Amino acid sequence: MKVPTMKCDEYSLSYGHKMEIIETDKMIDLQKPELYINRELSVLEFNKRVLAQAKNENVPLLERLNYLCISCSNLDEFFEVRVASVIQMAAIDPKAVGPDGFTPNEQLEQISVYAHKLVEEQYQVLNEILIPKLARENIRFIRRTEWTEVQHKWLASYFNDELMPILTPVGLDSAHPFPRILNKSLNFIISLTGKDAFGRISGRAVLQAPRALPRIIQLPADETRSGSADFVFLSSIIHAFVSELFHGMTVKGCYQFRVTRNSDFFVDDDAIDDLLLAVQGELAMRNYGDEVRLEIDRNCPDDTVNFLLDRFELSRDRLFLVDGPVNLNRIQEVNNRVDRPDLKFAPFKPSVPPQLARNKDIFAAIKRHDILLHHPFESFSPVVEFLRQAAAAPEVLAIKQTLYRTGSDSPIVAALIKAARAGKEVTVVIELRARFDEKDNIDLASKLQEAAVHVVYGVVGYKTHAKMCLVLRREEKELRNYVHLGTGNYHPKTAQLYTDYGLFSCDKELGEDVRRVFAQLTSLGKVTRLNKLLQSPFTLHKGLLEKIEREITHAKNGKPAKIIIQVNAIVEEQSIQALYRASQAGVEVKLLVRGVCCLRPGIPGVSENIEVRAIIGRFLEHARIYAFANDGNQEVYASSADLMNRNMFRRVEICFPIESKRLYNRILHHLDLYLKDNTQAWLLQPDGSYRQLLKADDEEPIQAQSVILNELQA
């Protein structure tokens, strides 16, 4: 395919640590590496924005601590999955380059520089900002050097009674080789002098802290004369009393360390007979994948650091020396243990749409007109009620549901089981390979099968990521399909934290489309042409590109043209090139991208008509919306899919139209608020960095999430 080219003015682009100057009047194509931001560095930029919330004085203090922990948890997953993938690519094909022109080893160099700066900032925020501020609120982390005599006595008893019986130190010698270290577990490398009971001299031992142990111990106020919110790190207790594990020997040093491993697993789609067994087999090895990162207490001596690096076969660029607990994300436990509403986000009760609140029969309400839910501002309970009423109603003949992530003890699952036991035909498509939820989904599949639910594991080679539920009812002399389609998972807990849209409808053509997609997933037959849905890996990518091209045509014909896209990520190259062409044609392009964005906005002659902003607020932005002006015939689609290669080509996704003018205007209103947000918005710069958008002195503050919440509460 020929790539469009055009002239542009001179501009400068940051390309990692390289600078490329594109000369004036030189013809360029839209595949030039300078036009693409590296995906991995964009992930780290997102994490930087999350960490910025931990420094934000306008965020309640305990929520700031949460943001710090989230940034650490995100970084863990980044190394487990993304960095591990780049390392594998460096071994397989070191000369391979992505759209941005980086080889795998060049990416690893850039990642190391950026990640080390990020980790340094995380601990700086903890030690210099959050711990002092929490202490002023009488929430204290008591260091070993600060323990009172009474606290020391209680902690010694705690160590002897609760910890020592389950701790198993391993002295390193020829009979005790270096143990297998679990992924992300808390460990200690201990330097010893003297002989053990058998006269052996090893010099070193390793102690693994069992995962069942809490990483934060709250001191009982009545027994230790402590404050009501005084905490001690598990690592501090082990450091203080570790010598009790080595009688007759002297502990010269004890240092925390943690290793992060490749946690993505590979299932050969062409070589498996049973997907369930294949996933179960890979899960057993997840905790022992290849090492990708080593975190060690910064006080650890160089000889011990080098010893650990050698054991894990890691170079120093994968080493992180940290000033604090190596498992920083576990501090999040504090938020649950401290009852301080004044230091947390104000609680709210999600609203219920009036047409559902005043009508007990949810099917009657849906039959009257389509209903849109916007979580978490609006309650997830109508989705649960939809299935509960379907399970109980004699008119309901069948229920079909996709489940990607749903949580343990889900009311959704309870309703499906009740329906099956009531004799209804219940089919559930469970995606076993939902990353880090595989075990839960395997257990869920077994639970549903025991209740006589038809369970299908999706399509080998294509993750089923679509969010859809279909209920078939017999009404008088006809069968009618009722559907719920969503942008987020059927997970009641994340529905309280993630912003997502859900649509109830009994539109005939839409219902028939959903039925056909379910038939495809269960029978593997080909789907005949769909009426309204776009579906990957078949029509979604092509359909979105056609809608972008339509806006380009309108712009070239002198008509107003505008595209608004709200997604979690923009990575897929053809989509980026289409948006570049739209900008070149004069289309106004507004992109709300929470996380990764490989498109560079603001480049003269290429993307000066594109604005990319990210919203980082109380709720995680998770909705996917595609809106096209279409010469006054506005089209708004909601989807389960981001603009990523995997969503377009390697997953089963759906993209559904919001056809009610009342409903799509409501979505457009929300998008407009996000585009006007001047308190939680970050603007992507041409060099790949983000600039926080701060309101001018004469501007009224606009915080989109708060405005939406207040509107619905009212």
N, C-alpha and C positions, 0 to 999 in steps of 0.2 A: 504494500500500500504506500503510495506516495505521501510524504509528510509535507503539509503546507509550510511555506517559508515566507518571511516578510522582512523588510528593513526595520531597524530600530535604532534609537539614539544610543549613545555610549552610556554604559552603566557598569557598576561594579557589584560583583556577587561574592559573598563569603562562601567558600566551598571547603568545609572543614577548616584546616589551617591554610588552605590554598586560596589564592585570589585570582579569578579569571576576569580579564577585561574583554568585553565584546566590542569590537571596533565599530565606529559610526559607519553606517551605510553598508555594513557587511551582512549578507544574507545568512540567516540562521534558521535552523529547523527546530521543531518542538521536541526533538528527542535529545537535544544537547544535554549532557550531564549537569551543566551549570544551572539548568532550569528545575532541578529536582533536589529536594532536601533529603538527606539520608534518614531512612526510617528509624534506625536505632537511636540516632541522636535526637530525633523528634520525640521518641518515647521518653528520653531523659529530660527533655525540655518540659514535657507534661509533668513529670515527677517534680521538677523544679517549681512549677506553678502550685502543685499540691503543698510542697514544703513552705511556700510563701504564705499559705494560710496559717501555718503554725506561728508565723511572725506577725500576723495581722492583728493589730490591737482592737479591731472592731469585732473580732470573733471571741466568744466566751472561752475562758482559759482552759477548761478541761476539753473543749472541742479542739482547741489548738494542739493539745497533747495528742488527741486522736489523729489530727492531720499529720503530725510528725510520724506517728506509728504507721499510718496508711502509706506515707511516702517510703518508709522502710520495707513494708510488706510488698509494695509495688516493685521496689528495687530487687527484692528476693526473686520474685517471679520473672523479672527482666533477665536476671542472670540464669535462672533455671531453664528458661525457654529461649529467649531471643539470643543471648550471648552464646548459649550452648549451640544453637543453630549456626551461628557465624563461625564458631570454632570448628564444627563439623565440616562446614563448607570450605574453610581454610585447608583442612586436611584432604578433602576430596578433590577440590578444584581451586587451588590458590590464585589462579589468574582470572577467575570469574569476576565479572563486574555487574553491578546493578544499574538501574537507571541513572543513579547519581555518579557513576563512574568509579566508585570505591571498590577495591579488591577486598576480600575478607580480612586480610591482615591489616590493611589500612583502616578498615572499620574498627578492628580490635584496638588499634592504637588510639583512635579518637575516643572510643568508648572508655578506655582506661583513664585518659586524661579527664574526661567530663565526669565519670562516675566517682573518681577520687575526690574531686572538688565537691561533688554533691554530698558524699558521705562526711567529709570534713564539716560541711555546713550543717548537716543533720545533728552531729554531736555538739557543735557550737550552739545551735538553737536549744538543745536539751540542757547543756551545762550552764550556759551564760544567760539564757532567757527564761526558759520554762521552769526549771528547778527553783531558781530564786523567786520567781513570781508565785509558784505554788506554795513555797515555804511561807510567803507573806500571807497566804490564805490558810495557813496551818495544815497544809498537805505536804508532808515532808518525806524525803528519802534519806534515811539515816545511814551515814557512812560508818564503817568499822571504827574509825578514829573518833567518832562522836558518840559511841554507845555508852550509856551510863552503866554503872555496876549492876543495877537491877535488870536492865535490858540484856546485858551480856550474860547474866545468869540464866534468864529465860531462854535466850537463843542457844545457849549451850545445851540446855535440856531439850530444846526443839531438835537440835542436831542429833543428839544421842537417841532420842525416842522416835523421831519421824524420818530422819535422813540416813543416818549411819546403817540401819538394818537393810536398806535397799541399795546402797551405793556399793559398787564393785570396782575398786581400783585395779588396774592391770600393770604390774611391773614389767618393764620391757627387757627381755633377754631372749636367748635362743629358744627357750621353751614357751615364751609368751611374746609372740610377734605383735607388731603394731595392730591394734584391733580395727575391724571395719567400723567406720564412723558413719552414723546415720546422717542423711541430708538435713541440714539446718539445725542439728541438735547442739545443745550446750555441752561443751567438753572442757577439760582442764589438762594441761601438760604440766607435770610436776617434776621439779629437779630434786634429787635426793642424794644424801651422803650416808655412809654407814652400810652395815650388812643387815639383811633380813633374818628371819628365824632359821633359815637353812644355810646361812653364811654366804648368800649370794649378794653381789654388788651390781645393781643395774644402772643406777644413776638417773633413770627417768621412769615415770609412770604416767599412765593416761587414765583419767576418770571421766566417765560419761554420766551426765545427769539424766536420769530417766524422764521421759516426756510427761509422765503422769504427775511429776512434781510441779507445783506452782512456781513461776519465776519471780513473783513478788509475794512477800509474806507480810501480812498486816499485823503489827504488834498489838496484842490485847491491852487496852488502856488500863483496865483494872489490875492486871498482873504485872505490868511493866512501868506503870506511872507515865505512860506515853500519851500523846495526843490521840484523838479519835481517828485520825487519818495519818498515822505514822507507818511507814513501810520500810522494809529492808529487802534488798535484792538477794535472791537465792545464791547468786555467785559470791556475795559478801560473806554469807554464812559459811559456805564451803571453804572460802579462803581462810576464814578465821579459825576453823576447827579441822582443817584437812589433816593436820599432823596426828589426829586421833586415829586415822586409818593406817598409820605407818609406825607402829610401836617399835622402839629400839632404833629408829632411823631419824634422820634430821631432814626436815623439808626446807630446802634452800630457796625455793620459789614455786609459785603456783599461778598459772596464767590461763585465762579463758581463751578458747578458740572455737571457731565454727566453720564448717566447710559447706559450701553450696554445690550441689550436683546437678547435672543434666537431668531434668525431671520430665522432659517430653519423651513420649515413647512412640516407637515405630511398630505399626501393624502392617505387614505386607498384604495388601488387598488381593493380590493375585495368588497368594499361597495359603489362604486360610479357608477352612471348611466351616468353622464355627466362630463367629465374631465374639460371642460371649467368652468362650474359652481363651481366645487370643488376647482379649483385653485383660482377663484375670491373670494370665501368665505374665503380661508386661507389668501389671501393677505390682507384682511381687518384687520386681527389680527396680522400682522407681527410687527407692531410698538409697540405692547403691549405683547410680549412674556415674558417669565420668565427672571428676572434679572440675569446677569452673571458677571458683572463688574461694579464698581463704581469709577469714577475719580473725585477728589476734589482738589481745590486749597490747596497747602500745608500749607498756613497760616490759614486755617480754624481751629477754636478751637476744642479741643477734644470732648466737650459736643455736639457740632453741628455735628461733624463727626459721633459720636455714634448715634445721632438722625437719621441721614440719613441711616446709616447701619441698624438700627432697622426697619425703614420704608420699606427698600428694602429687608429685611431679608437676608442680606449678612454677611458673616464672614470677618474678617479683612484680610484674605489672598486674598480676591477679591477686596480689596481697593487699589487704586493707588493715592498717594498724589503727585501732579505734580507742577513743578516750571515754570508756563507759561499757555497759553491758553489750556483748556481741549480738544478742538477740533483742534488739531495741524495740521491735514491734510488740513484744510481749508486755511492755509497760501499759498497753491499752487496757489491761485488766483493771487498772486503777479507776478508770472512768465508771466501771460497773460497781465498784466497791464503795465509792464515795458518794454520799447522798447530799449533793450540793446543787440543787436546781439553778441557783443563781450563777453557777459557772458553766451551765450547759445551755444549749438552744432551748428556747421556750417550747413546751409541748403544745401540740395542736391536735385536734380531732379532724381527720379527713372528712370532707363533705360527701354527700351522696346526691347525684343528680335528682332534681325535683320529680321528674317523671318516674323514677324508681322509688323514691321515698314515699310517694303517695299512692303507689300501685303495688300491692303485694304479689300480683301475678307478673313475674318478670317477662314472660313470653308475650303477654298482652301488651306490655309497655313497648317491647321491641317491635311487635307487629304494627303498632301505631306509627312509629318512625325510628330511624337509626339513632343510637345513643353512643355518645363519645365519652370515654373516661380518661382523665388525665391524672396519673399517679405521680407522686404520692399525695398531691393536693386533694385528689378525690380518692375515696376508699376503694380498696381491692375487693371488699366484701361482696359487691354485686357479681363479680366473676365466680366467687365461691357459691353464692346463692343460685346463680345460673345452673351450675352443675348439681347442686342439692335439689332444686326443684325438678331438674331433668331426671334425677335418680328416683324421685318419688312419684312423678306424674305417670299415670297409666297410658297417656297418649304418646309418650316417648317410646320409640322403638329401638333407637340406636344412638350411641354416643361415640364420637371419634375424637381423639386428642393427641397432640404432640407434647412431649415433655423433654426439655433440655436440661434445665436446672429447676428443681421444685422444692428442695428442702426436706428434712426429716419430719415425720408426723404431719404431713401436709393435709389440710382439709380438702384440697383438690383430689388427692389420692383417696381419701376416705369416701368422698362422694362417688368416685368412679367404682370403688369396690362395692359400695352399697347398691349402685345401679346394676352391676353384674350379678350380685346376689338376688336382686329383684327380678332377674330373668331378662334383662335388656342386653342387647348386643353391644358390647363395649370393646373398642379397639384402641390401643394406646401405642403410639410410635415413640419409643424411648431412644434417645441418642446416648449410647454407652460411652462415647469418646468425648463427652463434655469435660474439658480439661480440669483436673483436680476434683471433679465430681464423679469420676468413673465408678468408684466403689459404691457410693450412695445409689447410683443409678442401677448398678447390678443388683443390689439389695432390693431396690424398688421394683425391678422387673420380677424378681422371685415372689415378692409380696403380692403383686398384681396377678401373676399367673396362678398362685394358690387360690385366688378368688374367682378363677375362671375368666379372667380378662384376656382377650387376645392381645398378646404383646409382640410387637415387631421391633427389630433393632435398627430401623432405618435402612439406608442403602450403603452397601460396602463401597468405600471410596468417596462417599459424599456425606458429610455430617448433615443431619436433619436439624436445621437451626430455625426453621419456620415456627411461628407461634400461632397456633390455630386450634379451634375446637368447633366441632359440628354436632348439633343435636337434631335428630330426625323425629318429627312429630306427625302423628296422624290427626288431621283436623277435618272433621266431617268427612268429605269424600276425597280429600287430597292429602298428599304427603308434603310437608313443608320443612325446609332446612333453616335452622337458626344457627348463626355463627358468631363466634367471638374471635377476632383477629387482633394481634397485638405486636408492639415493637419490643416488648420485654418478656422475660420468662414468667411462667406460672409459679411464682415464688412469693408467697404472702409477705415474707420478711423483707426481701429486697424491694418489693413494691412500696415499702415505707421509706426507702432511701434513694431509689432510682427514679428519675423522671421518665415516664413512658406513656404512650397512648394505647388505648384499647377501644375497639369498635364492636358494638353489638348490631347485628343486622339480620333481617330475613329476606333481603333482596334475592329474588329468584336466581338471577344470573350469577351473582356472587356466591350464593350457596351451592350452585351447581359446580362452579369452579373449584370450590374447596372440596367438594365430594370427589371430583376428578383427581385432585392432587393426592388425597388420601388413597384413592384406588391405585394410583401410580406407586405410592410408597409401599403398599401392602402386596400388590400383585406384580409389580415391576413392569406392567404394561405401559405402552406409550400413551401419553395424554393427548387427546384431541385438542384442538385449538381452544384456549381459554377465552372467556368473554371479557373479563375485567381485570383479572389478576395478571401481574407480571411475575414470572417464576424463574429463579436460577436453579440449575445452570443453563436454562433454555432461552427464555425471552427477556429476563430482567436487564441484563447488560445492554443488549441491543435496544430494548425499549427506552432505557434512560438516555442512551446516546442519541436516539432519534428525537427525543423531546428536547435535548440540548440543541441539536441541529435545527429544529423547528424555530427555536428562539433566535438562532443565528440568522435564519431566513427572514424572520420578522424584522430584525434589526437592520439587515441589508436593504429591506424594502421601506425603511424609514418609519417603522412602527415601534412603539414602546416594547422593550423586551427585558425581562428580568427573570433571574433564577435565584431561588433561596434553597439552600440545602443544609439540613441539620443532621449530623452524623457523629459517630465516635471517631472515625478515622477516614482519611482519604489517602490512598496508596496507589490504586490501580492506574497504570500509565495511560491507557486509552481514554479513560474518563478525565484525567488531568489535561491531556492534550485537547480534548473536546472543550473543556472549560477555558483553556488558553485561547482556542479559536473563537469562543463566544466573546471573550474579552476583546480580542482583536476586532471583532465585528461591531463592538459597541454595546453588547449586552451587559446590563448591570448584574454582577454576580456577587451574592452575599453568602458566605459559607460560615456556618457555626460548627466548629470541629472541636470536640472536647479534648481529644488526645492527639494521635499521630496525624500530621499533615505533611505530605511530601511535595505539595504544590507551593511554589514561591509566588506570593502576591506582589503587586506594586512594581513590576518590572516594565519600564516604558516599552511600548510596542508589543508587549506580550501579555501582561497581566495587570496593567494599571487600573482596569475596571473591576478587579477582584479584591474583595476584602475578606480576610479570614480572622475570625475572632473565636476565642475560647472562653467559656463561662465556668468558673470554679467557685462553687457556692456550697450551701448547706447540703444540697442534694446532688447526687451524681447524675450529670446529664447523660441520658442513655437512649433517648428517642431518636428515630431516624425518619426524617421528613424530606420529601422532594416536592418543591413547589415551582410551578412554571406559569408565567403571566399569560402566555398563549393568546396574545392579541385581544385581551379582555375576556376570554373564555377560560378563566382560571382553572388550573388543574393542581390538586394537592394529593400526594400519595404518602402513605405511611408504610413502613417496612421493617422487617427484621434484619435487613442487610445494610452494612456499611459499604463505602466505595473502596473495597479491597479485593484483591485477586481471589482470595479464598471464598469470599461471599458471593462473588459473581460466577465463579467457575468450579468451585470444589465443595459447595454446600447446596442443600435444598433450602431456598429462601422464598418468601413471598413479599410482594409489594402490592398494597391494596389501595384503591381510590377512596377518598373521602368526598362523596358526591353531594351531600347535603350542603347547600350554601351556608346555612346557619352554622354547621359544624366546621367547614373548612375556613370560614371567616374567623371562627374562634381560634383555630390553629394559627392562622396568619397574624392574629392579634398577639398571640404568645410569641411568635417569631419576631414581630416588630418590637416587643418589649426587650427581647434579648439583644436586638440590634441597637437599642437605645440605652442598654445597661451601661452605667458609668461608675459602678462600684465593684463589680465582680468580673469585668470583662478584660481580656488580654488580647492585644492585636499582634498577629504574626507579622514580622518584618521580613523584607526580602532576604536578609542574611540567615534566616532560620531561627532567630531569637524572638522572644515575645516581650512586648512592652505593656505594662499594666495601664489600662485606660482610667485616668483619674478625672473626676468632674472638675470643671472650672468653678471659680469662686461664686459666679453668678448663676450657676446651674443648680437645679433641684436634683438631689440624688435619686437615681433610678436603680433599684435592685430587682431584676426581673422575677426571680423566684419568690421574693417577698410580696411583690405586687400581685402575682398570680394567686399566691396563697391567700392574701387578704381579699381579693375579689371573690374567690370561691367560698371563703369563710363568711363573707357578707351575704 
